[in-house]
Amino acid sequence: MENLDWSALGFSYNKTDFNVRYAFTDGKWSEMEITSDEYVKIHMSAYCLHYGIELFEGLKAFRGVDGKVRLFRVEENAKRLISSAERLCLPVPTVEMIVDACIEVVKRNERFIPPYGTGASFYLRPVMFGTTAGLGVKPSQDALLVVYGSPVGAYFKEGIKPISVVIDRDQDRAAPRGTGDVKVGGNYAASLLSGERAHKMGYSNVIYLDAAEHKYIEECGAANFFGIKEGKYITPKSPSVLPSITNKSLRQLAADMGLTIEERHIPVEELPTFEECGACGTAAVISPIGKIFDLQTEEKYDYGTEVGATCMKLYTQLQDIQYGRAEDKYGWCTIVL
Ligand SMILES: Cc1ncc(COP(=O)(O)O)c(C=O)c1O
């Protein structure tokens, strides 16, 4: 195993031994190529550079309590990658190609998979982009799909703790019928300025509202939003929200715990009625939300400094499955090593 200070790792790129690639040229996909080269050579006029014809995914592999390495819900990420590729008129890989690539990257970089108990994990980043050289705005005929990984540190170094976020109406992340429901780079480019503004003000993240009316909660940074009240797990239903795989998993666990699941509009006025709320995604599983400050109305919402009981239970149950401490009754994990 690599001699890294696993507990000091953050969320940043650490070089590993191998990445894998598939190229789509002349109307067909290549075989999987396994390489140590961290660079890709593309034409300066490649469509991805000009028109943002780019998409990506993010998922994790965990070394469990039993020493086994589990990849969490990789087929779901593969399906979401395919929906992003379709939306950008890119060549579409198969679920099998993506799953095989992720497994190969985990296997080939075993020495970078953090030991159990460090809170660190192995993050996989599939990324795909249009490589055809051209000038006019049109779909790319050719593409490169790369899957690489990096060990990343525990999200909460001192244990799970509530975050403070802002509501910002000055900038929207994604438009109705735009690309908010797929994982394409442009969405993240659009979110940077509001994110930076929030960070400068000392907040961890931005809650985006629906772009059409600024009435309903959409997402919280690169994570889905949920609220808990009266035995219900409530999460926004919107065509411009990315379908989070963590949220999907939490909905299942919440239902199993006896909570009622509601996927619907969440008006901003409903915020004070939540007993707990949180942001959920691969990075942190759950970031409980302690405070929300509305930049424009100056309204404040306070959920306290302690992690709510439901958030804690959901967080623990999901991590128990990821680390092999609890039965994986839905078959979410692929044991790779
Ligand atoms: C905009 C956005 N929403 C939600 C999520 C959470 O999705 P997942 O749980 O699949 O990581 C992510 C991260 O992938 C994201 O980028």
The ligand as an ORCA input file, in Angstrom:
! r2SCAN-3c Opt
* xyz 0 1
  C     -25.214     19.324     -9.098
  C     -25.114     18.080     -8.316
  N     -26.182     17.668     -7.617
  C     -26.152     16.540     -6.877
  C     -25.016     15.766     -6.810
  C     -25.009     14.515     -5.985
  O     -25.078     13.397     -6.801
  P     -24.509     12.004     -6.337
  O     -25.240     11.634     -5.094
  O     -24.807     11.083     -7.456
  O     -23.054     12.213     -6.082
  C     -23.877     16.143     -7.519
  C     -22.655     15.332     -7.470
  O     -22.497     14.453     -8.262
  C     -23.926     17.325     -8.294
  O     -22.855     17.712     -8.991
*
